[in-house]
Amino acid sequence: MLEASLMQLTVPAIALLLGWLFLAESPSLLALLSTLFILSGIALTSWAKARK
């Protein structure tokens, strides 16, 4: 159940990437920073789960 909820958190990061690739949108610094925080949180959660 935790993996599914973690994957849902990647939706904004994927949307940012796809907008940049296909729509030539330029991401703002805030959007890039937010994506970094989202992906870092997912990585930390996955790492903590793997340590158990």
N, CA, C and O atoms as a GROMACS GRO file, in nm:
protein
  208
    1MET      N    1   0.083  -0.119   0.000
    1MET     CA    2   0.000   0.000   0.000
    1MET      C    3   0.087   0.126   0.000
    1MET      O    4   0.053   0.225  -0.064
    2LEU      N    5   0.199   0.121   0.071
    2LEU     CA    6   0.287   0.237   0.079
    2LEU      C    7   0.348   0.269  -0.058
    2LEU      O    8   0.362   0.387  -0.092
    3GLU      N    9   0.383   0.168  -0.135
    3GLU     CA   10   0.442   0.191  -0.267
    3GLU      C   11   0.346   0.265  -0.360
    3GLU      O   12   0.387   0.354  -0.433
    4ALA      N   13   0.218   0.229  -0.357
    4ALA     CA   14   0.120   0.296  -0.443
    4ALA      C   15   0.106   0.442  -0.405
    4ALA      O   16   0.097   0.529  -0.492
    5SER      N   17   0.103   0.471  -0.277
    5SER     CA   18   0.090   0.611  -0.235
    5SER      C   19   0.216   0.690  -0.267
    5SER      O   20   0.208   0.809  -0.299
    6LEU      N   21   0.332   0.626  -0.260
    6LEU     CA   22   0.456   0.695  -0.298
    6LEU      C   23   0.459   0.724  -0.447
    6LEU      O   24   0.505   0.831  -0.488
    7MET      N   25   0.411   0.633  -0.528
    7MET     CA   26   0.410   0.655  -0.672
    7MET      C   27   0.316   0.769  -0.710
    7MET      O   28   0.342   0.841  -0.806
    8GLN      N   29   0.208   0.787  -0.636
    8GLN     CA   30   0.117   0.898  -0.663
    8GLN      C   31   0.182   1.032  -0.636
    8GLN      O   32   0.145   1.133  -0.696
    9LEU      N   33   0.280   1.035  -0.548
    9LEU     CA   34   0.350   1.159  -0.519
    9LEU      C   35   0.441   1.203  -0.633
    9LEU      O   36   0.483   1.319  -0.637
   10THR      N   37   0.471   1.114  -0.725
   10THR     CA   38   0.557   1.149  -0.838
   10THR      C   39   0.482   1.219  -0.950
   10THR      O   40   0.544   1.268  -1.044
   11VAL      N   41   0.350   1.225  -0.943
   11VAL     CA   42   0.270   1.284  -1.051
   11VAL      C   43   0.311   1.428  -1.082
   11VAL      O   44   0.328   1.460  -1.200
   12PRO      N   45   0.329   1.518  -0.984
   12PRO     CA   46   0.372   1.654  -1.021
   12PRO      C   47   0.509   1.657  -1.090
   12PRO      O   48   0.530   1.737  -1.182
   13ALA      N   49   0.600   1.573  -1.047
   13ALA     CA   50   0.733   1.570  -1.109
   13ALA      C   51   0.724   1.520  -1.253
   13ALA      O   52   0.790   1.573  -1.342
   14ILE      N   53   0.642   1.419  -1.276
   14ILE     CA   54   0.623   1.366  -1.411
   14ILE      C   55   0.555   1.470  -1.500
   14ILE      O   56   0.592   1.485  -1.616
   15ALA      N   57   0.457   1.540  -1.446
   15ALA     CA   58   0.388   1.644  -1.523
   15ALA      C   59   0.484   1.756  -1.561
   15ALA      O   60   0.478   1.808  -1.672
   16LEU      N   61   0.571   1.792  -1.470
   16LEU     CA   62   0.671   1.895  -1.498
   16LEU      C   63   0.763   1.850  -1.612
   16LEU      O   64   0.791   1.926  -1.704
   17LEU      N   65   0.810   1.726  -1.604
   17LEU     CA   66   0.898   1.672  -1.706
   17LEU      C   67   0.829   1.664  -1.842
   17LEU      O   68   0.887   1.704  -1.943
   18LEU      N   69   0.707   1.615  -1.845
   18LEU     CA   70   0.635   1.602  -1.971
   18LEU      C   71   0.601   1.738  -2.032
   18LEU      O   72   0.605   1.754  -2.153
   19GLY      N   73   0.567   1.834  -1.948
   19GLY     CA   74   0.542   1.969  -1.997
   19GLY      C   75   0.666   2.029  -2.060
   19GLY      O   76   0.657   2.099  -2.161
   20TRP      N   77   0.781   2.002  -2.000
   20TRP     CA   78   0.907   2.053  -2.054
   20TRP      C   79   0.941   1.983  -2.186
   20TRP      O   80   0.984   2.048  -2.282
   21LEU      N   81   0.922   1.850  -2.192
   21LEU     CA   82   0.959   1.774  -2.311
   21LEU      C   83   0.866   1.800  -2.430
   21LEU      O   84   0.912   1.823  -2.542
   22PHE      N   85   0.736   1.796  -2.405
   22PHE     CA   86   0.641   1.799  -2.516
   22PHE      C   87   0.579   1.935  -2.543
   22PHE      O   88   0.536   1.961  -2.655
   23LEU      N   89   0.574   2.022  -2.444
   23LEU     CA   90   0.509   2.151  -2.462
   23LEU      C   91   0.606   2.268  -2.458
   23LEU      O   92   0.566   2.384  -2.468
   24ALA      N   93   0.734   2.237  -2.444
   24ALA     CA   94   0.839   2.338  -2.439
   24ALA      C   95   0.816   2.442  -2.329
   24ALA      O   96   0.850   2.559  -2.345
   25GLU      N   97   0.758   2.398  -2.219
   25GLU     CA   98   0.739   2.486  -2.104
   25GLU      C   99   0.872   2.499  -2.030
   25GLU      O  100   0.948   2.403  -2.022
   26SER      N  101   0.897   2.616  -1.979
   26SER     CA  102   1.020   2.632  -1.900
   26SER      C  103   0.982   2.631  -1.752
   26SER      O  104   0.910   2.719  -1.705
   27PRO      N  105   1.032   2.532  -1.680
   27PRO     CA  106   0.998   2.523  -1.538
   27PRO      C  107   1.065   2.635  -1.458
   27PRO      O  108   1.178   2.674  -1.485
   28SER      N  109   0.993   2.684  -1.360
   28SER     CA  110   1.048   2.788  -1.274
   28SER      C  111   1.142   2.725  -1.171
   28SER      O  112   1.143   2.604  -1.151
   29LEU      N  113   1.219   2.810  -1.108
   29LEU     CA  114   1.308   2.763  -1.004
   29LEU      C  115   1.230   2.700  -0.889
   29LEU      O  116   1.272   2.599  -0.832
   30LEU      N  117   1.116   2.758  -0.855
   30LEU     CA  118   1.032   2.704  -0.748
   30LEU      C  119   0.979   2.565  -0.785
   30LEU      O  120   0.974   2.476  -0.700
   31ALA      N  121   0.940   2.546  -0.910
   31ALA     CA  122   0.891   2.416  -0.954
   31ALA      C  123   1.002   2.311  -0.948
   31ALA      O  124   0.978   2.197  -0.908
   32LEU      N  125   1.122   2.349  -0.989
   32LEU     CA  126   1.235   2.255  -0.983
   32LEU      C  127   1.272   2.221  -0.840
   32LEU      O  128   1.302   2.106  -0.809
   33LEU      N  129   1.270   2.320  -0.753
   33LEU     CA  130   1.300   2.298  -0.612
   33LEU      C  131   1.194   2.209  -0.548
   33LEU      O  132   1.226   2.120  -0.469
   34SER      N  133   1.069   2.233  -0.581
   34SER     CA  134   0.959   2.150  -0.528
   34SER      C  135   0.973   2.006  -0.574
   34SER      O  136   0.951   1.913  -0.497
   35THR      N  137   1.010   1.988  -0.700
   35THR     CA  138   1.031   1.853  -0.753
   35THR      C  139   1.145   1.783  -0.680
   35THR      O  140   1.137   1.664  -0.649
   36LEU      N  141   1.250   1.857  -0.653
   36LEU     CA  142   1.362   1.801  -0.578
   36LEU      C  143   1.318   1.755  -0.438
   36LEU      O  144   1.356   1.647  -0.393
   37PHE      N  145   1.239   1.836  -0.370
   37PHE     CA  146   1.189   1.799  -0.238
   37PHE      C  147   1.098   1.677  -0.244
   37PHE      O  148   1.106   1.589  -0.158
   38ILE      N  149   1.011   1.671  -0.344
   38ILE     CA  150   0.920   1.558  -0.360
   38ILE      C  151   1.000   1.429  -0.380
   38ILE      O  152   0.977   1.329  -0.312
   39LEU      N  153   1.094   1.432  -0.475
   39LEU     CA  154   1.171   1.312  -0.504
   39LEU      C  155   1.263   1.272  -0.388
   39LEU      O  156   1.286   1.154  -0.365
   40SER      N  157   1.314   1.371  -0.316
   40SER     CA  158   1.395   1.341  -0.198
   40SER      C  159   1.312   1.275  -0.089
   40SER      O  160   1.358   1.181  -0.024
   41GLY      N  161   1.192   1.323  -0.069
   41GLY     CA  162   1.103   1.263   0.030
   41GLY      C  163   1.066   1.120  -0.004
   41GLY      O  164   1.060   1.034   0.083
   42ILE      N  165   1.041   1.096  -0.132
   42ILE     CA  166   1.010   0.959  -0.177
   42ILE      C  167   1.132   0.869  -0.156
   42ILE      O  168   1.118   0.756  -0.109
   43ALA      N  169   1.250   0.919  -0.191
   43ALA     CA  170   1.371   0.839  -0.173
   43ALA      C  171   1.396   0.807  -0.026
   43ALA      O  172   1.430   0.694   0.009
   44LEU      N  173   1.380   0.906   0.061
   44LEU     CA  174   1.400   0.882   0.204
   44LEU      C  175   1.300   0.782   0.260
   44LEU      O  176   1.336   0.697   0.341
   45THR      N  177   1.176   0.793   0.218
   45THR     CA  178   1.074   0.700   0.265
   45THR      C  179   1.102   0.559   0.217
   45THR      O  180   1.089   0.463   0.293
   46SER      N  181   1.140   0.545   0.092
   46SER     CA  182   1.172   0.412   0.038
   46SER      C  183   1.295   0.354   0.107
   46SER      O  184   1.300   0.234   0.137
   47TRP      N  185   1.394   0.438   0.133
   47TRP     CA  186   1.516   0.393   0.201
   47TRP      C  187   1.485   0.347   0.344
   47TRP      O  188   1.537   0.245   0.390
   48ALA      N  189   1.402   0.424   0.414
   48ALA     CA  190   1.366   0.388   0.550
   48ALA      C  191   1.286   0.257   0.553
   48ALA      O  192   1.304   0.175   0.643
   49LYS      N  193   1.200   0.239   0.455
   49LYS     CA  194   1.122   0.116   0.449
   49LYS      C  195   1.212  -0.004   0.420
   49LYS      O  196   1.192  -0.113   0.475
   50ALA      N  197   1.313   0.016   0.335
   50ALA     CA  198   1.404  -0.094   0.301
   50ALA      C  199   1.493  -0.133   0.420
   50ALA      O  200   1.537  -0.247   0.430
   51ARG      N  201   1.520  -0.038   0.508
   51ARG     CA  202   1.605  -0.067   0.626
   51ARG      C  203   1.533  -0.154   0.729
   51ARG      O  204   1.598  -0.220   0.810
   52LYS      N  205   1.403  -0.153   0.727
   52LYS     CA  206   1.328  -0.232   0.828
   52LYS      C  207   1.341  -0.379   0.807
   52LYS      O  208   1.284  -0.457   0.883
   0.00000   0.00000   0.00000
